[in-house]
Amino acid sequence: MKTDIRRLGTSGEGIPVYAFRYVWGGPMFVGTMAQDLLAIRPEAVIDTGTGYYMVDYDKLDIAMISQPEDVFPLTDEAAMELAVRARRRAPASVQPAI
């Protein structure tokens, strides 16, 4: 359900962080992949029962953020930093089922 996937790095807690876009379009997002978390942080994965998983960002040290289309693309380092800072400041959320 994602396209344009690019690995940015790893969070302080060892969570793989990616930039990606959903196949239906929209902005670029920074976050993680539920499939990666199944092996290292299964408590942060929600099984929707439809064959797709969701990430419970409340249980991670990063937040999923989006980058508006009308701004200059962030560097990988800047995107990682924003995802970490966003998690510290605001309540997290659950990503859409993918």
Summary of the structure (lengths in Angstrom):
residues: 98
radius of gyration: 12.6
end to end distance: 5.4
largest distance: 37.8
contacts: 275
relative contact order: 0.24
helix: 28%
strand: 32%
